[in-house]
Amino acid sequence: MSKYKNIKWILKKQTDVGLKALWTYDDVKKEFTQIYKNYNSKLTIYTPEQLLDKISQIEEIETLK
């Protein structure tokens, strides 16, 4: 089972219903955060589609380790 199963499920559901959500991913802390209000950080902002692509990249890197 993928350790990213839950986040991928959430992102796919958001994509399916056309929800305009924004997310960040912290490479250091390995954390995903959905942006709600008053975003103030240096982390990259992702749409659900973009974050699904990012997770795929992370999974590929982790399988190479």
C-alpha positions as CSV (number, residue, x, y, z in Angstrom):
1,M,0.0,0.0,0.0
2,S,1.3,3.4,-0.9
3,K,2.0,5.7,2.0
4,Y,0.5,8.5,-0.1
5,K,-2.8,6.7,-0.6
6,N,-4.9,9.1,1.5
7,I,-3.5,12.3,0.1
8,K,-3.8,11.0,-3.5
9,W,-7.5,10.0,-2.8
10,I,-8.2,13.5,-1.5
11,L,-6.5,15.2,-4.5
12,K,-8.3,13.0,-7.0
13,K,-11.7,13.7,-5.4
14,Q,-11.0,17.5,-5.5
15,T,-10.0,17.1,-9.1
16,D,-13.1,15.1,-9.9
17,V,-15.5,17.7,-8.5
18,G,-13.5,20.7,-9.9
19,L,-12.6,22.1,-6.5
20,K,-10.3,25.0,-6.7
21,A,-7.9,24.1,-3.9
22,L,-4.3,25.0,-3.3
23,W,-1.7,22.9,-1.6
24,T,1.9,23.1,-0.4
25,Y,4.5,20.4,0.1
26,D,7.4,20.8,2.5
27,D,10.3,18.8,1.2
28,V,12.1,19.0,4.6
29,K,9.2,18.0,6.9
30,K,7.6,15.8,4.2
31,E,4.2,17.4,4.9
32,F,1.3,18.3,2.7
33,T,-0.9,21.4,3.7
34,Q,-4.0,22.6,2.1
35,I,-4.1,26.4,2.0
36,Y,-7.1,28.0,3.6
37,K,-6.5,31.6,4.5
38,N,-3.7,34.1,4.8
39,Y,-1.0,31.9,3.3
40,N,2.4,33.2,4.3
41,S,5.2,30.9,3.5
42,K,8.1,30.3,1.1
43,L,6.7,26.8,0.1
44,T,5.6,26.2,-3.5
45,I,1.8,26.3,-4.1
46,Y,0.3,23.4,-6.0
47,T,-3.1,22.7,-7.5
48,P,-4.4,19.1,-6.8
49,E,-3.3,18.0,-10.3
50,Q,0.2,19.5,-9.8
51,L,0.5,17.9,-6.4
52,L,-0.5,14.5,-7.7
53,D,2.4,14.9,-10.2
54,K,4.7,15.9,-7.4
55,I,3.7,12.8,-5.4
56,S,4.5,10.6,-8.4
57,Q,7.9,12.2,-8.6
58,I,8.5,11.6,-4.8
59,E,7.4,8.0,-5.1
60,E,9.8,7.4,-8.0
61,I,12.7,8.8,-6.1
62,E,11.8,6.8,-3.0
63,T,11.7,3.6,-5.0
64,L,15.3,4.3,-6.2
65,K,16.6,4.5,-2.7
